[in-house]
Amino acid sequence: MSFVYNAEAQLHDGTAILLDLEKQGWADKELLAQTRRFTLLPKEGAVTMKGLPYPIVVVNIPENAKPIYRSRVYRRNEADAEGNLLIDFRAYCIGYKRGKTNYWTWVLPTGDIETGIEDDSWLAMTLFDHLVSLIKKA
């Protein structure tokens, strides 16, 4: 499952650097330390489960904070009336860490956005159950 987003790091000096999130080694520590704005940019033609373009998501990185990124793939086989249905999707997250606190902005496969602080482990199962119900309705 390929990524629907690239990222852009805007540095303190105003330089903008496009990052391929699928490329090994994109997360250069020196580059991230200089980042003041972190943006998720949808790849051309990428559409959500609702058939709409993915949103552009921008997070401003405060002084003394470090940008963070993650993506999560969720997979589960669901039994339906016609057999097995494989539920397979990826959610994307950008944010920053300041001190010991993480600030997250998640982009869901529906294009919806969720934000949170600290532990976001609850989001995985909530998100998964919600999206499974959407897929079953379709």
C-alpha positions as a LaTeX table, in Angstrom:
\begin{tabular}{lrrr}
\hline
Residue & $x$ (\AA) & $y$ (\AA) & $z$ (\AA) \\
\hline
Met1 & 0.00 & 0.00 & 0.00 \\
Ser2 & 1.74 & 3.16 & $-1.16$ \\
Phe3 & 1.51 & 6.49 & 0.63 \\
Val4 & $-0.97$ & 9.15 & $-0.53$ \\
Tyr5 & 1.14 & 11.95 & 0.95 \\
Asn6 & 4.49 & 13.61 & 0.53 \\
Ala7 & 5.63 & 16.09 & 3.15 \\
Glu8 & 7.18 & 19.52 & 3.08 \\
Ala9 & 9.49 & 20.86 & 5.75 \\
Gln10 & 9.74 & 24.64 & 5.89 \\
Leu11 & 12.91 & 25.62 & 7.67 \\
His12 & 13.60 & 28.61 & 9.93 \\
Asp13 & 15.28 & 30.42 & 7.01 \\
Gly14 & 12.14 & 30.01 & 4.83 \\
Thr15 & 13.54 & 27.23 & 2.65 \\
Ala16 & 10.93 & 24.59 & 1.75 \\
Ile17 & 12.09 & 21.01 & 1.22 \\
Leu18 & 9.85 & 18.35 & $-0.32$ \\
Leu19 & 10.15 & 14.98 & 1.42 \\
Asp20 & 9.22 & 11.60 & $-0.02$ \\
Leu21 & 7.87 & 9.75 & 3.01 \\
Glu22 & 8.38 & 6.38 & 1.30 \\
Lys23 & 12.08 & 7.01 & 0.73 \\
Gln24 & 14.47 & 5.51 & 3.24 \\
Gly25 & 16.30 & 8.11 & 5.34 \\
Trp26 & 14.04 & 11.11 & 4.66 \\
Ala27 & 13.88 & 11.98 & 8.37 \\
Asp28 & 17.26 & 13.71 & 8.68 \\
Lys29 & 17.68 & 14.85 & 12.31 \\
Glu30 & 19.45 & 18.07 & 11.34 \\
Leu31 & 16.75 & 18.99 & 8.84 \\
Leu32 & 13.95 & 18.24 & 11.31 \\
Ala33 & 15.68 & 20.33 & 14.00 \\
Gln34 & 15.47 & 23.33 & 11.65 \\
Thr35 & 11.81 & 22.75 & 10.69 \\
Arg36 & 9.29 & 25.41 & 11.72 \\
Arg37 & 6.34 & 24.21 & 9.62 \\
Phe38 & 5.56 & 20.62 & 8.63 \\
Thr39 & 3.00 & 19.96 & 5.89 \\
Leu40 & 1.36 & 16.84 & 4.45 \\
Leu41 & 0.78 & 17.32 & 0.70 \\
Pro42 & $-1.48$ & 14.82 & $-1.07$ \\
Lys43 & $-0.03$ & 13.16 & $-4.13$ \\
Glu44 & $-1.76$ & 13.90 & $-7.41$ \\
Gly45 & $-4.89$ & 11.83 & $-7.85$ \\
Ala46 & $-5.01$ & 10.60 & $-4.24$ \\
Val47 & $-8.62$ & 10.32 & $-3.03$ \\
Thr48 & $-10.16$ & 9.39 & 0.29 \\
Met49 & $-12.59$ & 6.56 & 0.96 \\
Lys50 & $-15.31$ & 9.15 & 0.32 \\
Gly51 & $-13.92$ & 9.83 & $-3.17$ \\
Leu52 & $-12.70$ & 13.33 & $-2.28$ \\
Pro53 & $-9.14$ & 14.67 & $-2.48$ \\
Tyr54 & $-7.07$ & 14.26 & 0.68 \\
Pro55 & $-6.71$ & 17.48 & 2.68 \\
Ile56 & $-3.49$ & 19.47 & 2.96 \\
Val57 & $-2.49$ & 19.46 & 6.63 \\
Val58 & $-0.10$ & 22.04 & 8.11 \\
Val59 & 1.38 & 21.97 & 11.60 \\
Asn60 & 3.41 & 24.88 & 12.92 \\
Ile61 & 6.31 & 23.68 & 15.03 \\
Pro62 & 6.90 & 25.82 & 18.14 \\
Glu63 & 10.38 & 26.83 & 19.31 \\
Asn64 & 12.16 & 24.01 & 21.14 \\
Ala65 & 9.85 & 21.38 & 19.63 \\
Lys66 & 10.61 & 18.55 & 17.22 \\
Pro67 & 8.33 & 17.60 & 14.30 \\
Ile68 & 7.01 & 14.05 & 14.37 \\
Tyr69 & 5.40 & 11.88 & 11.70 \\
Arg70 & 3.88 & 8.45 & 11.63 \\
Ser71 & 1.56 & 6.36 & 9.54 \\
Arg72 & $-0.36$ & 3.29 & 10.58 \\
Val73 & $-1.74$ & 0.50 & 8.43 \\
Tyr74 & $-4.83$ & $-1.26$ & 9.72 \\
Arg75 & $-5.85$ & $-4.66$ & 8.36 \\
Arg76 & $-8.55$ & $-7.07$ & 9.39 \\
Asn77 & $-10.54$ & $-9.81$ & 7.71 \\
Glu78 & $-14.28$ & $-9.39$ & 8.24 \\
Ala79 & $-16.84$ & $-12.07$ & 7.51 \\
Asp80 & $-19.76$ & $-10.82$ & 5.46 \\
Ala81 & $-22.68$ & $-12.46$ & 3.66 \\
Glu82 & $-20.55$ & $-13.21$ & 0.59 \\
Gly83 & $-17.40$ & $-14.41$ & 2.32 \\
Asn84 & $-14.35$ & $-12.62$ & 3.59 \\
Leu85 & $-13.78$ & $-8.91$ & 3.25 \\
Leu86 & $-10.28$ & $-7.57$ & 3.80 \\
Ile87 & $-10.30$ & $-4.17$ & 5.47 \\
Asp88 & $-7.03$ & $-2.44$ & 4.62 \\
Phe89 & $-6.21$ & 1.25 & 5.03 \\
Arg90 & $-3.55$ & 3.69 & 6.21 \\
Ala91 & $-3.90$ & 6.71 & 8.50 \\
Tyr92 & $-1.30$ & 9.53 & 8.55 \\
Cys93 & $-0.14$ & 11.66 & 11.42 \\
Ile94 & 2.02 & 14.74 & 11.83 \\
Gly95 & 2.67 & 16.82 & 14.87 \\
Tyr96 & 5.43 & 17.78 & 17.24 \\
Lys97 & 7.03 & 16.83 & 20.50 \\
Arg98 & 7.81 & 19.50 & 23.05 \\
Gly99 & 9.37 & 18.31 & 26.26 \\
Lys100 & 7.71 & 14.99 & 27.03 \\
Thr101 & 4.39 & 15.88 & 25.38 \\
Asn102 & 3.34 & 14.77 & 21.87 \\
Tyr103 & 0.81 & 16.81 & 19.89 \\
Trp104 & $-0.80$ & 14.80 & 17.07 \\
Thr105 & $-2.86$ & 15.62 & 13.97 \\
Trp106 & $-4.21$ & 12.48 & 12.29 \\
Val107 & $-5.60$ & 12.29 & 8.75 \\
Leu108 & $-8.00$ & 9.39 & 8.40 \\
Pro109 & $-8.69$ & 7.51 & 5.15 \\
Thr110 & $-12.05$ & 9.29 & 5.00 \\
Gly111 & $-10.26$ & 12.66 & 4.90 \\
Asp112 & $-11.43$ & 13.48 & 8.42 \\
Ile113 & $-8.91$ & 14.98 & 10.82 \\
Glu114 & $-8.46$ & 14.13 & 14.51 \\
Thr115 & $-6.14$ & 15.92 & 16.91 \\
Gly116 & $-4.83$ & 14.84 & 20.26 \\
Ile117 & $-2.17$ & 15.09 & 22.88 \\
Glu118 & $-0.05$ & 12.28 & 24.31 \\
Asp119 & $-1.31$ & 8.72 & 24.12 \\
Asp120 & $-3.33$ & 8.15 & 20.97 \\
Ser121 & $-3.56$ & 4.37 & 21.26 \\
Trp122 & $-7.34$ & 4.64 & 21.81 \\
Leu123 & $-7.66$ & 6.12 & 18.34 \\
Ala124 & $-6.59$ & 2.95 & 16.53 \\
Met125 & $-9.51$ & 0.75 & 17.58 \\
Thr126 & $-12.06$ & 3.57 & 17.50 \\
Leu127 & $-10.93$ & 4.54 & 14.01 \\
Phe128 & $-10.83$ & 0.96 & 12.84 \\
Asp129 & $-14.34$ & 0.12 & 14.05 \\
His130 & $-15.76$ & 3.32 & 12.55 \\
Leu131 & $-14.14$ & 2.71 & 9.16 \\
Val132 & $-15.19$ & $-0.94$ & 9.08 \\
Ser133 & $-18.79$ & 0.19 & 9.56 \\
Leu134 & $-18.43$ & 2.71 & 6.71 \\
Ile135 & $-17.01$ & 0.05 & 4.38 \\
Lys136 & $-19.78$ & $-2.41$ & 5.22 \\
Lys137 & $-22.42$ & 0.23 & 4.41 \\
Ala138 & $-20.87$ & 0.94 & 0.98 \\
\hline
\end{tabular}
